[in-house]
Amino acid sequence: MTAKQILDSFSETLMRDERILSPQERELLMSLLQNSRAVSSSDPQTQSAVTAAIARSVGETVAQRAFTLLGSSIVEQILARSGMPAGTEETLFAATVEARAPQPPNPVKAPQPPNPVKAPQPPNPAPAPGPKAPQPPNPTPPPGPKAPQPPNPSRPTAPQPPNALHPQHDPRPLSVPVQQAGEPSHVDASSSVGVLDLPEMVRAQCVVLDEFLAPQELEELVSYTLQREAEFQSSELVSPSGEPGMIDYDHRRSRVLMDLGKHEEIILDRIRGVLPRVLDQLGIEQFPVTQVEAQITASNDGDFFRAHSDDSEEVIASRRLTFVYFFHSEPRPFEGGELRLHDSRREGGLQISSGTYQTVVPQQNQIVFFPCSLLHEITPVECRSRAFADSRFTLNGWLHK
């Protein structure tokens, strides 16, 4: 790999690192590109100029933040070895923006008026008959070896990290040693370097969408929830045998409402509208949704849900996508209740946290999507009033394949 290829790959990776560009900034970048292309779709030159200006601005920002995060010496050394002058890094980052930024759909073109009907034209007069002049044969190029064609240039694509939010290190001792004494390892014969047989790592990833419901829909959902306090029941767990109805206050504590009224169809209608884009961002293949589970969960002072995955038992193994919609009274009357998505590995049939995770802090009218297989938890809620109306509420559920 050449130095330029290394820097190109490096640029692509930085573009997807939330320490360089946050998820909100990436969403804004996509929106800017969509709007610029929609406005200037009739003028390719204007469209190209606007896109280039956006790319240059983002490229400069990425370069500055990368230098702050990593130090400029790394990039400068790569540039020096490749023979590229200083300052080229911002151009490369800008090129990465243009090439790798999310591509918006092609704008819908306005209908064009039908072509006017042309008046019939008189036929061309036929030429007078006569003998045809002899045509010279097509010249044949002299035989000779063909010039070799250069191969198509290729550039290694850096792995894309997930749509991360606030990656943190878990201070609790949840990580498991990769290799104990006496465990086997294998040796790469090409490099004679010992390589550990690592368990496959499952990286935390999610998609977060803000302002998911209309203000009136949100207001009606809050009112509906508060009016049905008496109908909420203690949250249950699915037992290893697949039987529902097991309550374990050491693993989960909250209350749920299974009857969502009209709000179930409202939220599912919104989810259907964004599902293709969500699955694409998560790298999940499109699938037919055969079943949907949905509930409203109320979490009050001291309530929590320890680390788990949503498809761990056979009876729920067909779950593919989890959604969590946050709503609550204003101003927010509680603290905590954060959603933590863990990086994990499977060992001995168990899903074990690697010790690192992403945190999603509940925000009004916000929805989060993530694969059901991810290890996740809800941190304890702090609600001083302990009033039901001050609870952390979610409308959450699962899509089955």
C-alpha positions, 0 to 999 in steps of 0.5 A: 500500500502506498503512502497516499493510499494509507492517507486516503484510508486514514481520511475515510476512517476519520470521517466516521469517527464521532470524535471528528464528526458527531452523528449530528454533524454527519446528519447535517452534512447529508442534509446540506448535500441533499438541499444543494443538489435539489436546488442546483439539479438543473445546473451541473456546474453550480451543483459541482461548485456548491458540493466542492465548497461544502467538501472543502469546509468539512475537509478543513474541519476534519483536518484540524480536529484530526491534528488536535486528536492525533497530533500533526506529526503522523500525517506530516510523516505520511505526506513526507514519505509520499512526496506530497507537499504540506497542506495536501491533507485538507484536500484529501479530506475534502475529496473523502467528503465528496466521495464518501459522504452519504449520497442523497436520493436523486431529486425528483425532476419537475414534469416536462411539457410534451414536445410540440407537434411538428408540422409534417415535412415534405418527403425528400426528393428521391435521387435519380436512378443511376449506377452506384459509385464503387465504395473503397473497402474499410482500411484494416490496421496493420497487425501488431501487438496490442498495447497493454492496458493499465489495471483499474486503480483500486483503493482499499476501503477502510472499515466503517465504524458504527454510528457511535454516540459517546464511546466510553470505557466501562470502569466496572470489571466486565471485560474477560481475558482474551487468552489464559495460560495454556490456551492455543494460538496460531502462527502466521507463516508469512510473518512468523508472528503469533496471533491469538485466536480471538473470539469474534467481537460484536461492535455496538452500533445504533441509529438515533433520530430526533423529533420523531413524532409531531408535537401534537402526537407527542402531547397526546401520547404523554396524556394517554400514558399518564391517564393509564397509570393504574394499568401498568404492570411489573415488567416480566422476563422471558425465562430460559425455558421460553415461558413469559411471566418471570419477574426478577427484581435483581435483573430488571425493575420497571412497569409496562403497559401493553395496550398502546391504543392508536399510538401503536399504529402511529409509531409503527407508521413512522418506523416504516417510513425510515426503516430502509434507511435505518437498516442500511446505516446498520448494515442489516439486510432488508427483511420482511417484518412478520411480527411487531412487539410494542409496549410503553415502559415507565421507569421511576426512582431506582428502576433499571435493566441489567445488561442483556440482549433482546434475542437471547432465548429461542422463543424470541430469536426471530427478533431483529431490530430494537427500537426505543422512543423516549418521552417524558414530562417537561422539564425532564424530572429525572436523571440517569436511565441512560441506554448503554450499548456494549461492545461484546464477545461470545464466550462459552455460550454467553455474551460478555461485555468487552468493557467499552460501550456507547451511551444514549442519554434520553432526549424528548421525542427521540428514537434509537434503533439497534440490532436485537443481538447487541448487549445493552442495559438501562442505568438506574433512574433517579427520580426524587419526587417518585411521582408516576408522571415524573417517570422515564417513559419509552415506547419500545419494541421489536421487529421480527423477521 
